[in-house]
Amino acid sequence: MRRGISRSSLVIVSLALALSLILVYFAAMGGLGGHPSASIVGIGQFIVNNTYNVFNRTYWAGSPEAVTSIIWDYRGFDTIFETTVLFAAVMAALLLVPGGIRGRIQGSGKDEGLTLIVKTASKIISCIVVVLALNLALRGYISPGGGFAGGSSYAIAPLLLIAGLSVFYLVRLGYRLSRAIGLRTLGLVGLVVVSSLPLLYMGYIIQNQAKPGSMFPGYPVFLGPLYLGGSLIYMNVFEFLVVSMEFIIIFIAMFLLDRGCGGSA
Amino acid sequence: MIRMLGEIIQQIVFGIGVCLVTIGAVFDLLAALGLVRFPCFYVRMHAATIGVIGGAVVPLIGVSLISLVSDQLGPYRFMFAGISFFTALLIMITAPVGTHILANAAHKLDLSPKEPIIVDKMGEDKR
């Protein structure tokens, strides 16, 4: 029954070995880049010193989580354009779907899905995933996480349900293409509003806290006993909405492309 | 008196935790041996499941018990205990499902010879 090592596995193993050797060689030769120069180290020091500096609030971000502060405050423009890239990609994918935005999943799917054990387990796990993703998104301004991480974690829940049960179960739960597109648009509008509200006060775009040279007083950091963390929490929540709904759009669009059943509303 | 009782309980819980971790190590060794020595796919999958449940879930519960009584961790001990216990629960739910669906698929597609066989209810159902 047992034969020798097949030729294809030999080829794969030798390729992997050669690739890892090349990688190690380049990493050892400084392929990952040398040590950062002194001028770049200064930026890191600036961020560590100023992110949650309650004594000198000139350049602070109002959040102890430095990564989220960089993503949504110090380098907010970069993240906005990342969101735009994802938006454009999903729009391009939607153009391919038969039926367009109104594409619907037809059929009942009575006998679809795997065994009962898998169905039950994927239901339980998808509930846990939803809770974890919400936690990541809503607490992203205090602990590691954020809108993008939370949204992409949330996308695992419908993916599990598609794999374990069927896409029809997802439809019965209320996941629709039009609803996902609407919620994503809501998130995008929220991002635009939050990032351009300081412009009304003669401030900068994507401004979080009060900065020298701007009239904007900054988003509230403390509201009584609550800790809000400036604009970061709104940004995280809207980004969560955008990213999770975009992943759901992609899943449903992939199914529609596979079945080719579009049709009218 | 009450303090002494508390210390005794702590020691007992710590001992149970260490025992669970040791049992996990033994299970892992047995699972590795079984993966190498067992004859066919289904029996080997049984060994793999032993490695997951006995070698990951049981020691994780032990770790959660140990960290619950480790005073040097401060308030973080509850965090460690909770995370370990939750991870154990998650593995206990997911791992059997994975092996179940793998075995199911292998049986449906007849990918593996069912050599040392006593009973095959699924095969009877198929016929």
HADDOCK unambig.tbl for C-alpha pairs under 7 A between the chains (distance, minus, plus):
assign (segid A and resid 117 and name CA) (segid B and resid 97 and name CA) 6.73 0.50 0.50
assign (segid A and resid 118 and name CA) (segid B and resid 97 and name CA) 5.88 0.50 0.50
assign (segid A and resid 121 and name CA) (segid B and resid 93 and name CA) 6.60 0.50 0.50
assign (segid A and resid 121 and name CA) (segid B and resid 94 and name CA) 6.90 0.50 0.50
